[in-house]
Amino acid sequence: MLADKYHVVAPDFPGYGESSAPSVNDFDYSYERLATVTEKFTEKLNLSSYALYLSDIGASVGFRLAVMHRFLLRYSRIHAALCAGSRYGI
């Protein structure tokens, strides 16, 4: 069974989906900041590797996460991606 080896983790970004939305005065909603929040989330889960399904704004966050931790990324699937510029050239 795949469930013995693989798990699906689908976090909402702060302010998106079912998550709380901190004020823009209290939280930086940049793609870099969302990538950092996601990075900390994956570290708390102690993920040793992962696959990313990237779509919409999640692609801009996921690309940054992939650059930050390219050795943890095993697979990526890109669909309807919004690719916003950054210091990474993404």
Biotite code that builds the C-alpha atoms (Angstrom):
import biotite.structure as struc

atoms = struc.array([
    struc.Atom([0.000, 0.000, 0.000], chain_id="A", res_id=1, res_name="MET", atom_name="CA", element="C"),
    struc.Atom([1.205, 3.494, -0.802], chain_id="A", res_id=2, res_name="LEU", atom_name="CA", element="C"),
    struc.Atom([-0.275, 4.809, 2.453], chain_id="A", res_id=3, res_name="ALA", atom_name="CA", element="C"),
    struc.Atom([2.396, 2.915, 4.370], chain_id="A", res_id=4, res_name="ASP", atom_name="CA", element="C"),
    struc.Atom([5.129, 4.897, 2.631], chain_id="A", res_id=5, res_name="LYS", atom_name="CA", element="C"),
    struc.Atom([3.575, 8.163, 1.419], chain_id="A", res_id=6, res_name="TYR", atom_name="CA", element="C"),
    struc.Atom([1.406, 10.841, 3.025], chain_id="A", res_id=7, res_name="HIS", atom_name="CA", element="C"),
    struc.Atom([-0.433, 13.829, 1.582], chain_id="A", res_id=8, res_name="VAL", atom_name="CA", element="C"),
    struc.Atom([0.205, 17.142, 3.311], chain_id="A", res_id=9, res_name="VAL", atom_name="CA", element="C"),
    struc.Atom([-1.771, 20.091, 1.949], chain_id="A", res_id=10, res_name="ALA", atom_name="CA", element="C"),
    struc.Atom([-1.336, 23.195, 4.107], chain_id="A", res_id=11, res_name="PRO", atom_name="CA", element="C"),
    struc.Atom([-3.186, 26.447, 3.502], chain_id="A", res_id=12, res_name="ASP", atom_name="CA", element="C"),
    struc.Atom([-1.066, 29.560, 3.306], chain_id="A", res_id=13, res_name="PHE", atom_name="CA", element="C"),
    struc.Atom([-1.849, 32.213, 5.928], chain_id="A", res_id=14, res_name="PRO", atom_name="CA", element="C"),
    struc.Atom([-4.811, 34.201, 4.655], chain_id="A", res_id=15, res_name="GLY", atom_name="CA", element="C"),
    struc.Atom([-5.846, 31.552, 2.104], chain_id="A", res_id=16, res_name="TYR", atom_name="CA", element="C"),
    struc.Atom([-8.250, 28.623, 2.237], chain_id="A", res_id=17, res_name="GLY", atom_name="CA", element="C"),
    struc.Atom([-9.476, 27.833, 5.740], chain_id="A", res_id=18, res_name="GLU", atom_name="CA", element="C"),
    struc.Atom([-6.547, 29.471, 7.563], chain_id="A", res_id=19, res_name="SER", atom_name="CA", element="C"),
    struc.Atom([-6.688, 32.664, 9.594], chain_id="A", res_id=20, res_name="SER", atom_name="CA", element="C"),
    struc.Atom([-5.753, 35.911, 7.868], chain_id="A", res_id=21, res_name="ALA", atom_name="CA", element="C"),
    struc.Atom([-3.359, 38.080, 9.842], chain_id="A", res_id=22, res_name="PRO", atom_name="CA", element="C"),
    struc.Atom([-3.525, 41.796, 9.076], chain_id="A", res_id=23, res_name="SER", atom_name="CA", element="C"),
    struc.Atom([-1.176, 43.021, 6.332], chain_id="A", res_id=24, res_name="VAL", atom_name="CA", element="C"),
    struc.Atom([0.301, 45.222, 9.064], chain_id="A", res_id=25, res_name="ASN", atom_name="CA", element="C"),
    struc.Atom([1.227, 42.087, 11.028], chain_id="A", res_id=26, res_name="ASP", atom_name="CA", element="C"),
    struc.Atom([2.250, 39.672, 8.272], chain_id="A", res_id=27, res_name="PHE", atom_name="CA", element="C"),
    struc.Atom([4.276, 39.980, 5.052], chain_id="A", res_id=28, res_name="ASP", atom_name="CA", element="C"),
    struc.Atom([2.252, 38.218, 2.350], chain_id="A", res_id=29, res_name="TYR", atom_name="CA", element="C"),
    struc.Atom([5.186, 38.058, -0.099], chain_id="A", res_id=30, res_name="SER", atom_name="CA", element="C"),
    struc.Atom([6.002, 34.790, -1.877], chain_id="A", res_id=31, res_name="TYR", atom_name="CA", element="C"),
    struc.Atom([9.315, 34.700, -0.027], chain_id="A", res_id=32, res_name="GLU", atom_name="CA", element="C"),
    struc.Atom([7.576, 34.940, 3.354], chain_id="A", res_id=33, res_name="ARG", atom_name="CA", element="C"),
    struc.Atom([4.994, 32.300, 2.396], chain_id="A", res_id=34, res_name="LEU", atom_name="CA", element="C"),
    struc.Atom([7.875, 30.010, 1.350], chain_id="A", res_id=35, res_name="ALA", atom_name="CA", element="C"),
    struc.Atom([9.590, 30.582, 4.701], chain_id="A", res_id=36, res_name="THR", atom_name="CA", element="C"),
    struc.Atom([6.369, 29.769, 6.599], chain_id="A", res_id=37, res_name="VAL", atom_name="CA", element="C"),
    struc.Atom([5.952, 26.605, 4.515], chain_id="A", res_id=38, res_name="THR", atom_name="CA", element="C"),
    struc.Atom([9.597, 25.692, 5.097], chain_id="A", res_id=39, res_name="GLU", atom_name="CA", element="C"),
    struc.Atom([9.103, 25.928, 8.871], chain_id="A", res_id=40, res_name="LYS", atom_name="CA", element="C"),
    struc.Atom([5.946, 23.824, 8.566], chain_id="A", res_id=41, res_name="PHE", atom_name="CA", element="C"),
    struc.Atom([7.815, 21.051, 6.699], chain_id="A", res_id=42, res_name="THR", atom_name="CA", element="C"),
    struc.Atom([10.617, 21.176, 9.270], chain_id="A", res_id=43, res_name="GLU", atom_name="CA", element="C"),
    struc.Atom([8.111, 20.729, 12.130], chain_id="A", res_id=44, res_name="LYS", atom_name="CA", element="C"),
    struc.Atom([6.783, 17.660, 10.319], chain_id="A", res_id=45, res_name="LEU", atom_name="CA", element="C"),
    struc.Atom([10.379, 16.433, 9.935], chain_id="A", res_id=46, res_name="ASN", atom_name="CA", element="C"),
    struc.Atom([9.911, 15.656, 6.236], chain_id="A", res_id=47, res_name="LEU", atom_name="CA", element="C"),
    struc.Atom([13.007, 14.001, 4.792], chain_id="A", res_id=48, res_name="SER", atom_name="CA", element="C"),
    struc.Atom([11.826, 14.434, 1.186], chain_id="A", res_id=49, res_name="SER", atom_name="CA", element="C"),
    struc.Atom([8.737, 15.547, -0.667], chain_id="A", res_id=50, res_name="TYR", atom_name="CA", element="C"),
    struc.Atom([6.966, 15.914, -3.982], chain_id="A", res_id=51, res_name="ALA", atom_name="CA", element="C"),
    struc.Atom([5.278, 19.184, -4.879], chain_id="A", res_id=52, res_name="LEU", atom_name="CA", element="C"),
    struc.Atom([2.090, 19.729, -6.854], chain_id="A", res_id=53, res_name="TYR", atom_name="CA", element="C"),
    struc.Atom([2.296, 23.364, -7.897], chain_id="A", res_id=54, res_name="LEU", atom_name="CA", element="C"),
    struc.Atom([-0.614, 25.453, -9.132], chain_id="A", res_id=55, res_name="SER", atom_name="CA", element="C"),
    struc.Atom([-1.783, 29.060, -9.067], chain_id="A", res_id=56, res_name="ASP", atom_name="CA", element="C"),
    struc.Atom([0.103, 31.155, -6.471], chain_id="A", res_id=57, res_name="ILE", atom_name="CA", element="C"),
    struc.Atom([1.311, 27.972, -4.791], chain_id="A", res_id=58, res_name="GLY", atom_name="CA", element="C"),
    struc.Atom([3.683, 27.550, -7.727], chain_id="A", res_id=59, res_name="ALA", atom_name="CA", element="C"),
    struc.Atom([5.494, 30.786, -6.896], chain_id="A", res_id=60, res_name="SER", atom_name="CA", element="C"),
    struc.Atom([5.835, 29.614, -3.304], chain_id="A", res_id=61, res_name="VAL", atom_name="CA", element="C"),
    struc.Atom([6.750, 26.043, -4.288], chain_id="A", res_id=62, res_name="GLY", atom_name="CA", element="C"),
    struc.Atom([9.459, 27.150, -6.720], chain_id="A", res_id=63, res_name="PHE", atom_name="CA", element="C"),
    struc.Atom([11.085, 29.127, -3.936], chain_id="A", res_id=64, res_name="ARG", atom_name="CA", element="C"),
    struc.Atom([10.813, 26.176, -1.568], chain_id="A", res_id=65, res_name="LEU", atom_name="CA", element="C"),
    struc.Atom([12.392, 23.918, -4.211], chain_id="A", res_id=66, res_name="ALA", atom_name="CA", element="C"),
    struc.Atom([15.321, 26.318, -4.602], chain_id="A", res_id=67, res_name="VAL", atom_name="CA", element="C"),
    struc.Atom([15.744, 26.596, -0.840], chain_id="A", res_id=68, res_name="MET", atom_name="CA", element="C"),
    struc.Atom([15.763, 22.796, -0.381], chain_id="A", res_id=69, res_name="HIS", atom_name="CA", element="C"),
    struc.Atom([16.533, 21.257, -3.742], chain_id="A", res_id=70, res_name="ARG", atom_name="CA", element="C"),
    struc.Atom([17.927, 18.081, -2.162], chain_id="A", res_id=71, res_name="PHE", atom_name="CA", element="C"),
    struc.Atom([14.617, 17.310, -0.449], chain_id="A", res_id=72, res_name="LEU", atom_name="CA", element="C"),
    struc.Atom([12.529, 17.616, -3.619], chain_id="A", res_id=73, res_name="LEU", atom_name="CA", element="C"),
    struc.Atom([11.928, 14.266, -5.317], chain_id="A", res_id=74, res_name="ARG", atom_name="CA", element="C"),
    struc.Atom([9.216, 15.207, -7.815], chain_id="A", res_id=75, res_name="TYR", atom_name="CA", element="C"),
    struc.Atom([7.189, 18.194, -8.948], chain_id="A", res_id=76, res_name="SER", atom_name="CA", element="C"),
    struc.Atom([4.057, 18.573, -11.045], chain_id="A", res_id=77, res_name="ARG", atom_name="CA", element="C"),
    struc.Atom([3.190, 22.022, -12.345], chain_id="A", res_id=78, res_name="ILE", atom_name="CA", element="C"),
    struc.Atom([-0.363, 22.972, -13.332], chain_id="A", res_id=79, res_name="HIS", atom_name="CA", element="C"),
    struc.Atom([-1.784, 26.422, -14.190], chain_id="A", res_id=80, res_name="ALA", atom_name="CA", element="C"),
    struc.Atom([1.114, 28.087, -12.410], chain_id="A", res_id=81, res_name="ALA", atom_name="CA", element="C"),
    struc.Atom([1.352, 31.770, -11.626], chain_id="A", res_id=82, res_name="LEU", atom_name="CA", element="C"),
    struc.Atom([5.093, 32.450, -11.691], chain_id="A", res_id=83, res_name="CYS", atom_name="CA", element="C"),
    struc.Atom([5.895, 35.766, -10.074], chain_id="A", res_id=84, res_name="ALA", atom_name="CA", element="C"),
    struc.Atom([9.409, 37.238, -10.202], chain_id="A", res_id=85, res_name="GLY", atom_name="CA", element="C"),
    struc.Atom([11.861, 37.195, -7.345], chain_id="A", res_id=86, res_name="SER", atom_name="CA", element="C"),
    struc.Atom([15.522, 37.306, -6.483], chain_id="A", res_id=87, res_name="ARG", atom_name="CA", element="C"),
    struc.Atom([15.684, 33.636, -7.500], chain_id="A", res_id=88, res_name="TYR", atom_name="CA", element="C"),
    struc.Atom([14.865, 34.513, -11.109], chain_id="A", res_id=89, res_name="GLY", atom_name="CA", element="C"),
    struc.Atom([11.597, 32.638, -10.877], chain_id="A", res_id=90, res_name="ILE", atom_name="CA", element="C"),
])
